Amino acid sequence: MSNPQAEIPIVVLSGPTASGKTTIVKRLLQESPVKLIKAISATTRPIRNGEIDGQDYYFLTPEEFEERRKNNELLECEQVHGLGYWYGTLKSEVDRAAKEGGWPFLEIDVQGTLKLKEQFPQTMTLFVRTSSDEEYEKRIRDRGTESEEIIEKRLATIRKELELAEYYNHVIINDELDRAVNEIGTILKQREQEINAGRI
Protein backbone atom coordinates (compact mmCIF):
# COMPACT_ATOMS: atom_id res chain seq x y z
CA MET A 1 0.00 0.00 0.00
CA SER A 2 1.23 3.46 -0.78
CA ASN A 3 1.65 5.75 2.18
CA PRO A 4 -1.56 7.81 2.29
CA GLN A 5 0.15 10.29 4.57
CA ALA A 6 2.47 11.51 1.84
CA GLU A 7 -0.02 14.31 1.15
CA ILE A 8 -2.89 14.08 3.64
CA PRO A 9 -3.15 12.89 7.24
CA ILE A 10 -4.99 9.93 8.63
CA VAL A 11 -7.45 11.14 11.26
CA VAL A 12 -8.32 8.73 14.06
CA LEU A 13 -11.11 9.20 16.58
CA SER A 14 -11.43 6.81 19.47
CA GLY A 15 -12.37 6.57 23.10
CA PRO A 16 -14.17 4.27 25.50
CA THR A 17 -17.54 2.75 24.71
CA ALA A 18 -20.44 5.07 25.64
CA SER A 19 -18.38 8.18 24.91
CA GLY A 20 -20.70 9.23 22.10
CA LYS A 21 -18.17 8.50 19.35
CA THR A 22 -20.69 7.27 16.78
CA THR A 23 -22.82 10.40 17.04
CA ILE A 24 -19.77 12.66 16.78
CA VAL A 25 -18.54 10.76 13.72
CA LYS A 26 -21.88 11.20 11.96
CA ARG A 27 -21.89 14.92 12.71
CA LEU A 28 -18.29 15.37 11.54
CA LEU A 29 -18.95 13.59 8.26
CA GLN A 30 -21.67 16.16 7.60
CA GLU A 31 -20.16 19.29 9.13
CA SER A 32 -16.36 19.00 9.15
CA PRO A 33 -14.53 21.98 7.60
CA VAL A 34 -12.27 19.49 5.79
CA LYS A 35 -13.45 16.55 3.68
CA LEU A 36 -13.44 13.37 5.75
CA ILE A 37 -13.95 9.93 4.20
CA LYS A 38 -14.87 7.34 6.81
CA ALA A 39 -12.90 4.13 6.65
CA ILE A 40 -15.31 1.30 7.43
CA SER A 41 -13.93 -1.11 10.00
CA ALA A 42 -14.13 -4.88 9.70
CA THR A 43 -15.29 -6.94 12.68
CA THR A 44 -16.17 -10.47 13.71
CA ARG A 45 -18.82 -9.38 16.22
CA PRO A 46 -22.48 -10.11 15.41
CA ILE A 47 -24.44 -7.48 13.55
CA ARG A 48 -26.80 -5.43 15.74
CA ASN A 49 -30.33 -4.33 14.94
CA GLY A 50 -30.29 -1.40 12.54
CA GLU A 51 -26.71 -1.93 11.36
CA ILE A 52 -25.91 -2.43 7.68
CA ASP A 53 -23.08 -4.61 6.41
CA GLY A 54 -20.66 -2.55 4.34
CA GLN A 55 -21.92 0.70 5.81
CA ASP A 56 -21.55 0.44 9.59
CA TYR A 57 -18.94 -2.34 9.48
CA TYR A 58 -17.78 -5.13 7.24
CA PHE A 59 -19.12 -8.09 9.22
CA LEU A 60 -16.76 -11.02 8.67
CA THR A 61 -16.66 -14.53 10.03
CA PRO A 62 -13.63 -15.32 12.21
CA GLU A 63 -12.30 -17.41 9.32
CA GLU A 64 -12.68 -14.56 6.82
CA PHE A 65 -11.02 -12.11 9.18
CA GLU A 66 -8.10 -14.45 9.81
CA GLU A 67 -7.59 -14.95 6.07
CA ARG A 68 -7.41 -11.20 5.49
CA ARG A 69 -5.00 -10.86 8.39
CA LYS A 70 -2.72 -13.56 6.97
CA ASN A 71 -2.85 -11.87 3.56
CA ASN A 72 -1.67 -8.58 5.13
CA GLU A 73 -4.85 -6.80 4.04
CA LEU A 74 -5.35 -5.06 7.40
CA LEU A 75 -3.76 -1.77 8.37
CA GLU A 76 -4.35 -2.59 12.03
CA CYS A 77 -6.40 -5.12 13.98
CA GLU A 78 -7.11 -5.91 17.60
CA GLN A 79 -9.16 -8.29 19.68
CA VAL A 80 -11.06 -5.88 21.91
CA HIS A 81 -13.47 -5.60 24.84
CA GLY A 82 -12.33 -8.96 26.22
CA LEU A 83 -15.21 -10.59 24.36
CA GLY A 84 -13.22 -12.42 21.71
CA TYR A 85 -14.30 -10.21 18.79
CA TRP A 86 -11.79 -8.85 16.29
CA TYR A 87 -11.84 -5.36 14.80
CA GLY A 88 -9.58 -3.99 12.09
CA THR A 89 -9.15 -1.49 9.27
CA LEU A 90 -8.68 -2.75 5.74
CA LYS A 91 -5.81 -1.09 3.90
CA SER A 92 -8.09 -0.67 0.90
CA GLU A 93 -10.35 1.63 2.96
CA VAL A 94 -7.56 4.10 3.66
CA ASP A 95 -6.46 4.06 0.02
CA ARG A 96 -10.07 4.63 -1.07
CA ALA A 97 -10.37 7.71 1.09
CA ALA A 98 -7.12 9.15 -0.23
CA LYS A 99 -8.17 8.55 -3.84
CA GLU A 100 -11.47 10.35 -3.22
CA GLY A 101 -9.55 13.44 -2.16
CA GLY A 102 -10.54 13.37 1.49
CA TRP A 103 -8.78 12.68 4.73
CA PRO A 104 -9.04 9.03 5.79
CA PHE A 105 -11.17 9.06 8.94
CA LEU A 106 -10.93 6.05 11.23
CA GLU A 107 -13.04 5.25 14.28
CA ILE A 108 -10.98 2.56 15.97
CA ASP A 109 -10.06 1.40 19.46
CA VAL A 110 -7.18 2.67 21.55
CA GLN A 111 -4.83 -0.26 20.96
CA GLY A 112 -5.38 -0.06 17.21
CA THR A 113 -4.65 3.66 17.29
CA LEU A 114 -1.35 3.19 19.09
CA LYS A 115 -0.25 0.56 16.57
CA LEU A 116 -1.28 2.77 13.67
CA LYS A 117 0.67 5.68 15.11
CA GLU A 118 3.77 3.49 15.19
CA GLN A 119 3.47 3.00 11.42
CA PHE A 120 2.34 6.55 10.62
CA PRO A 121 3.66 8.97 13.29
CA GLN A 122 1.86 11.94 11.71
CA THR A 123 -1.53 10.33 12.29
CA MET A 124 -3.86 12.87 13.90
CA THR A 125 -5.38 11.25 16.98
CA LEU A 126 -8.51 12.44 18.79
CA PHE A 127 -9.65 10.88 22.08
CA VAL A 128 -13.29 11.42 23.07
CA ARG A 129 -14.40 10.92 26.65
CA THR A 130 -16.96 12.09 29.20
CA SER A 131 -15.97 14.43 32.01
CA SER A 132 -16.51 11.78 34.72
CA ASP A 133 -15.82 8.06 34.98
CA GLU A 134 -19.20 7.49 36.64
CA GLU A 135 -21.01 8.69 33.53
CA TYR A 136 -19.75 5.66 31.60
CA GLU A 137 -21.40 3.15 33.89
CA LYS A 138 -24.64 5.13 33.81
CA ARG A 139 -24.69 5.26 30.00
CA ILE A 140 -23.93 1.54 29.62
CA ARG A 141 -26.56 0.48 32.14
CA ASP A 142 -29.12 2.81 30.58
CA ARG A 143 -28.74 0.89 27.31
CA GLY A 144 -30.27 -2.16 29.00
CA THR A 145 -28.88 -4.47 26.33
CA GLU A 146 -26.00 -6.29 28.02
CA SER A 147 -25.51 -8.77 30.85
CA GLU A 148 -23.80 -7.84 34.11
CA GLU A 149 -20.75 -9.87 33.09
CA ILE A 150 -20.36 -7.97 29.84
CA ILE A 151 -20.97 -4.64 31.58
CA GLU A 152 -18.15 -5.37 34.04
CA LYS A 153 -15.82 -6.32 31.18
CA ARG A 154 -16.66 -3.12 29.33
CA LEU A 155 -16.05 -1.01 32.44
CA ALA A 156 -12.67 -2.67 32.96
CA THR A 157 -11.76 -1.89 29.34
CA ILE A 158 -12.91 1.71 29.78
CA ARG A 159 -10.60 2.19 32.75
CA LYS A 160 -7.64 0.87 30.76
CA GLU A 161 -8.43 3.06 27.77
CA LEU A 162 -8.76 6.22 29.85
CA GLU A 163 -5.23 5.65 31.11
CA LEU A 164 -3.96 5.83 27.51
CA ALA A 165 -5.64 9.12 26.61
CA GLU A 166 -2.38 10.97 27.25
CA TYR A 167 -0.85 9.39 24.12
CA TYR A 168 -3.37 11.17 21.86
CA ASN A 169 -2.83 14.53 20.18
CA HIS A 170 -6.13 15.89 21.50
CA VAL A 171 -8.59 14.89 24.24
CA ILE A 172 -12.16 16.11 23.73
CA ILE A 173 -14.73 16.13 26.52
CA ASN A 174 -18.12 15.10 25.13
CA ASP A 175 -20.61 16.32 27.70
CA GLU A 176 -22.17 18.75 25.22
CA LEU A 177 -22.35 17.43 21.66
CA ASP A 178 -22.29 20.70 19.70
CA ARG A 179 -19.31 21.99 21.65
CA ALA A 180 -17.37 18.73 21.12
CA VAL A 181 -18.09 18.69 17.37
CA ASN A 182 -17.09 22.35 17.01
CA GLU A 183 -13.88 21.77 18.95
CA ILE A 184 -12.86 18.92 16.65
CA GLY A 185 -13.77 20.99 13.60
CA THR A 186 -11.47 23.76 14.80
CA ILE A 187 -8.64 21.25 15.34
CA LEU A 188 -9.07 19.83 11.83
CA LYS A 189 -9.15 23.28 10.23
CA GLN A 190 -5.97 24.25 12.04
CA ARG A 191 -4.22 21.12 10.77
CA GLU A 192 -5.36 21.88 7.23
CA GLN A 193 -3.96 25.40 7.49
CA GLU A 194 -0.64 24.05 8.78
CA ILE A 195 -0.45 21.60 5.88
CA ASN A 196 -1.26 24.31 3.34
CA ALA A 197 1.40 26.55 4.87
CA GLY A 198 3.95 23.75 4.55
CA ARG A 199 4.53 23.45 8.28
CA ILE A 200 3.65 19.74 8.29
C-alpha positions as CSV (number, residue, x, y, z in Angstrom):
1,M,0.0,0.0,0.0
2,S,1.2,3.5,-0.8
3,N,1.6,5.8,2.2
4,P,-1.6,7.8,2.3
5,Q,0.2,10.3,4.6
6,A,2.5,11.5,1.8
7,E,0.0,14.3,1.2
8,I,-2.9,14.1,3.6
9,P,-3.1,12.9,7.2
10,I,-5.0,9.9,8.6
11,V,-7.5,11.1,11.3
12,V,-8.3,8.7,14.1
13,L,-11.1,9.2,16.6
14,S,-11.4,6.8,19.5
15,G,-12.4,6.6,23.1
16,P,-14.2,4.3,25.5
17,T,-17.5,2.8,24.7
18,A,-20.4,5.1,25.6
19,S,-18.4,8.2,24.9
20,G,-20.7,9.2,22.1
21,K,-18.2,8.5,19.3
22,T,-20.7,7.3,16.8
23,T,-22.8,10.4,17.0
24,I,-19.8,12.7,16.8
25,V,-18.5,10.8,13.7
26,K,-21.9,11.2,12.0
27,R,-21.9,14.9,12.7
28,L,-18.3,15.4,11.5
29,L,-18.9,13.6,8.3
30,Q,-21.7,16.2,7.6
31,E,-20.2,19.3,9.1
32,S,-16.4,19.0,9.2
33,P,-14.5,22.0,7.6
34,V,-12.3,19.5,5.8
35,K,-13.4,16.6,3.7
36,L,-13.4,13.4,5.7
37,I,-13.9,9.9,4.2
38,K,-14.9,7.3,6.8
39,A,-12.9,4.1,6.6
40,I,-15.3,1.3,7.4
41,S,-13.9,-1.1,10.0
42,A,-14.1,-4.9,9.7
43,T,-15.3,-6.9,12.7
44,T,-16.2,-10.5,13.7
45,R,-18.8,-9.4,16.2
46,P,-22.5,-10.1,15.4
47,I,-24.4,-7.5,13.6
48,R,-26.8,-5.4,15.7
49,N,-30.3,-4.3,14.9
50,G,-30.3,-1.4,12.5
51,E,-26.7,-1.9,11.4
52,I,-25.9,-2.4,7.7
53,D,-23.1,-4.6,6.4
54,G,-20.7,-2.6,4.3
55,Q,-21.9,0.7,5.8
56,D,-21.6,0.4,9.6
57,Y,-18.9,-2.3,9.5
58,Y,-17.8,-5.1,7.2
59,F,-19.1,-8.1,9.2
60,L,-16.8,-11.0,8.7
61,T,-16.7,-14.5,10.0
62,P,-13.6,-15.3,12.2
63,E,-12.3,-17.4,9.3
64,E,-12.7,-14.6,6.8
65,F,-11.0,-12.1,9.2
66,E,-8.1,-14.5,9.8
67,E,-7.6,-15.0,6.1
68,R,-7.4,-11.2,5.5
69,R,-5.0,-10.9,8.4
70,K,-2.7,-13.6,7.0
71,N,-2.9,-11.9,3.6
72,N,-1.7,-8.6,5.1
73,E,-4.9,-6.8,4.0
74,L,-5.3,-5.1,7.4
75,L,-3.8,-1.8,8.4
76,E,-4.4,-2.6,12.0
77,C,-6.4,-5.1,14.0
78,E,-7.1,-5.9,17.6
79,Q,-9.2,-8.3,19.7
80,V,-11.1,-5.9,21.9
81,H,-13.5,-5.6,24.8
82,G,-12.3,-9.0,26.2
83,L,-15.2,-10.6,24.4
84,G,-13.2,-12.4,21.7
85,Y,-14.3,-10.2,18.8
86,W,-11.8,-8.9,16.3
87,Y,-11.8,-5.4,14.8
88,G,-9.6,-4.0,12.1
89,T,-9.1,-1.5,9.3
90,L,-8.7,-2.7,5.7
91,K,-5.8,-1.1,3.9
92,S,-8.1,-0.7,0.9
93,E,-10.3,1.6,3.0
94,V,-7.6,4.1,3.7
95,D,-6.5,4.1,0.0
96,R,-10.1,4.6,-1.1
97,A,-10.4,7.7,1.1
98,A,-7.1,9.2,-0.2
99,K,-8.2,8.5,-3.8
100,E,-11.5,10.3,-3.2
101,G,-9.5,13.4,-2.2
102,G,-10.5,13.4,1.5
103,W,-8.8,12.7,4.7
104,P,-9.0,9.0,5.8
105,F,-11.2,9.1,8.9
106,L,-10.9,6.0,11.2
107,E,-13.0,5.2,14.3
108,I,-11.0,2.6,16.0
109,D,-10.1,1.4,19.5
110,V,-7.2,2.7,21.5
111,Q,-4.8,-0.3,21.0
112,G,-5.4,-0.1,17.2
113,T,-4.7,3.7,17.3
114,L,-1.3,3.2,19.1
115,K,-0.2,0.6,16.6
116,L,-1.3,2.8,13.7
117,K,0.7,5.7,15.1
118,E,3.8,3.5,15.2
119,Q,3.5,3.0,11.4
120,F,2.3,6.5,10.6
121,P,3.7,9.0,13.3
122,Q,1.9,11.9,11.7
123,T,-1.5,10.3,12.3
124,M,-3.9,12.9,13.9
125,T,-5.4,11.2,17.0
126,L,-8.5,12.4,18.8
127,F,-9.7,10.9,22.1
128,V,-13.3,11.4,23.1
129,R,-14.4,10.9,26.7
130,T,-17.0,12.1,29.2
131,S,-16.0,14.4,32.0
132,S,-16.5,11.8,34.7
133,D,-15.8,8.1,35.0
134,E,-19.2,7.5,36.6
135,E,-21.0,8.7,33.5
136,Y,-19.7,5.7,31.6
137,E,-21.4,3.1,33.9
138,K,-24.6,5.1,33.8
139,R,-24.7,5.3,30.0
140,I,-23.9,1.5,29.6
141,R,-26.6,0.5,32.1
142,D,-29.1,2.8,30.6
143,R,-28.7,0.9,27.3
144,G,-30.3,-2.2,29.0
145,T,-28.9,-4.5,26.3
146,E,-26.0,-6.3,28.0
147,S,-25.5,-8.8,30.9
148,E,-23.8,-7.8,34.1
149,E,-20.7,-9.9,33.1
150,I,-20.4,-8.0,29.8
151,I,-21.0,-4.6,31.6
152,E,-18.2,-5.4,34.0
153,K,-15.8,-6.3,31.2
154,R,-16.7,-3.1,29.3
155,L,-16.1,-1.0,32.4
156,A,-12.7,-2.7,33.0
157,T,-11.8,-1.9,29.3
158,I,-12.9,1.7,29.8
159,R,-10.6,2.2,32.8
160,K,-7.6,0.9,30.8
161,E,-8.4,3.1,27.8
162,L,-8.8,6.2,29.8
163,E,-5.2,5.7,31.1
164,L,-4.0,5.8,27.5
165,A,-5.6,9.1,26.6
166,E,-2.4,11.0,27.2
167,Y,-0.9,9.4,24.1
168,Y,-3.4,11.2,21.9
169,N,-2.8,14.5,20.2
170,H,-6.1,15.9,21.5
171,V,-8.6,14.9,24.2
172,I,-12.2,16.1,23.7
173,I,-14.7,16.1,26.5
174,N,-18.1,15.1,25.1
175,D,-20.6,16.3,27.7
176,E,-22.2,18.7,25.2
177,L,-22.3,17.4,21.7
178,D,-22.3,20.7,19.7
179,R,-19.3,22.0,21.6
180,A,-17.4,18.7,21.1
181,V,-18.1,18.7,17.4
182,N,-17.1,22.3,17.0
183,E,-13.9,21.8,18.9
184,I,-12.9,18.9,16.7
185,G,-13.8,21.0,13.6
186,T,-11.5,23.8,14.8
187,I,-8.6,21.3,15.3
188,L,-9.1,19.8,11.8
189,K,-9.2,23.3,10.2
190,Q,-6.0,24.3,12.0
191,R,-4.2,21.1,10.8
192,E,-5.4,21.9,7.2
193,Q,-4.0,25.4,7.5
194,E,-0.6,24.1,8.8
195,I,-0.4,21.6,5.9
196,N,-1.3,24.3,3.3
197,A,1.4,26.5,4.9
198,G,4.0,23.8,4.5
199,R,4.5,23.5,8.3
200,I,3.7,19.7,8.3
